[in-house]
């Protein structure tokens, strides 16, 4: 296909070529069995009664979709999309309790100890009301308590859940929170050797996730709206020379009793990079723009107990400003904090920036996010696109589409999560309508032994089925 005449013919035939591979891929994504999770409606009713609030219509719809998946014997692979604070955890708890109804076990894996602890504190009280045992398992859990934790009905944990010496009792439902923070191999390790139902939760799907969603391996539930009292975060992108002015404006909000985050890319200054460091920035702000205000510095090198103490001070308003690294990306909920300033924002990825922004806007007050970077002329085109996208939208799926364009869809049949897609003709965004048609067709073809069967078997002969999980 190199001559101009051949190129013309290729363009005419491309939709057929693009579509021809799609049902094959979709068929394999439709193959995969798990025991259903049918259970008593009585405990589900008690679960709802125990909640201190009414579920939103979007949460109710997500639960109905989960019920449909859990009643089937094919393992659920569902993506629960919703911005931070939209109420995903309650829906996840519902799925975990469905496993317990059947005398089996549920597990929730979070990327950080801070987030795992927050999830545990959120659901442990509800579980105890329902006579469901709940345990926390992290790298800090003493060895003597690990075995007891693994026998609980619901286990909440970090990467500690996927260590070689960890054996879950009888896993029926696995929830992976902030799944963009885990690699393919890590997510697979939680379900390896089992066939549990899997619920992936995220506020910003990574490109591979978006691609597999199109191809049918992941069904999507969306909690589209946060609680009615919350206002969208206003995001602005400013050059470094305007940062002092931003801090002066911040002072007025601090004087009104609000709090703020300042995010830096590094913990401490490095000889190999000019990136701004949290420790040095905290010291500079104490001497300069924010002199007289109470400033704390939070990063991953602090001991867990020290991190918890700092966060406790910030939540109780004993600190005005928290200078931090991306350790606050997930698991931090302080409604009174209404301003975030991200230094050198061009050094962060799109998913990171979206998650960081989600730390503000969690109360009824208007919140703001300021992205500080070098001048546009000094940035790469990709960095400019990322920052412009964040200013333009707060929608996680829209941002994932931008990320897909920038990074590529990765390997659908492998573990590489970004880069050039391994599809020969179909393009994930340009051919979206065609791919969705292929997905619909695949559902009717998966149990058919027709003319495509040999091609499907040949296409996936060397593919590890677990790579599609």
Helices and strands as residue ranges (DSSP letters): H 4-30, H 41-50, H 57-70, E 77-82, H 88-101, E 105-109, H 113-129, E 134-137, H 143-150, E 154-157, G 159-162, E 171-176, G 179-181, H 184-191, E 197-202, H 207-215, E 219-223, E 234-239, G 240-242, H 243-255, E 259-263, H 278-287, E 295-298, H 304-315, E 321-324, G 326-328, E 337-342, G 345-347, H 350-357, E 368-373, G 376-378, H 381-392, H 396-407, H 432-445, H 453-459, G 465-468
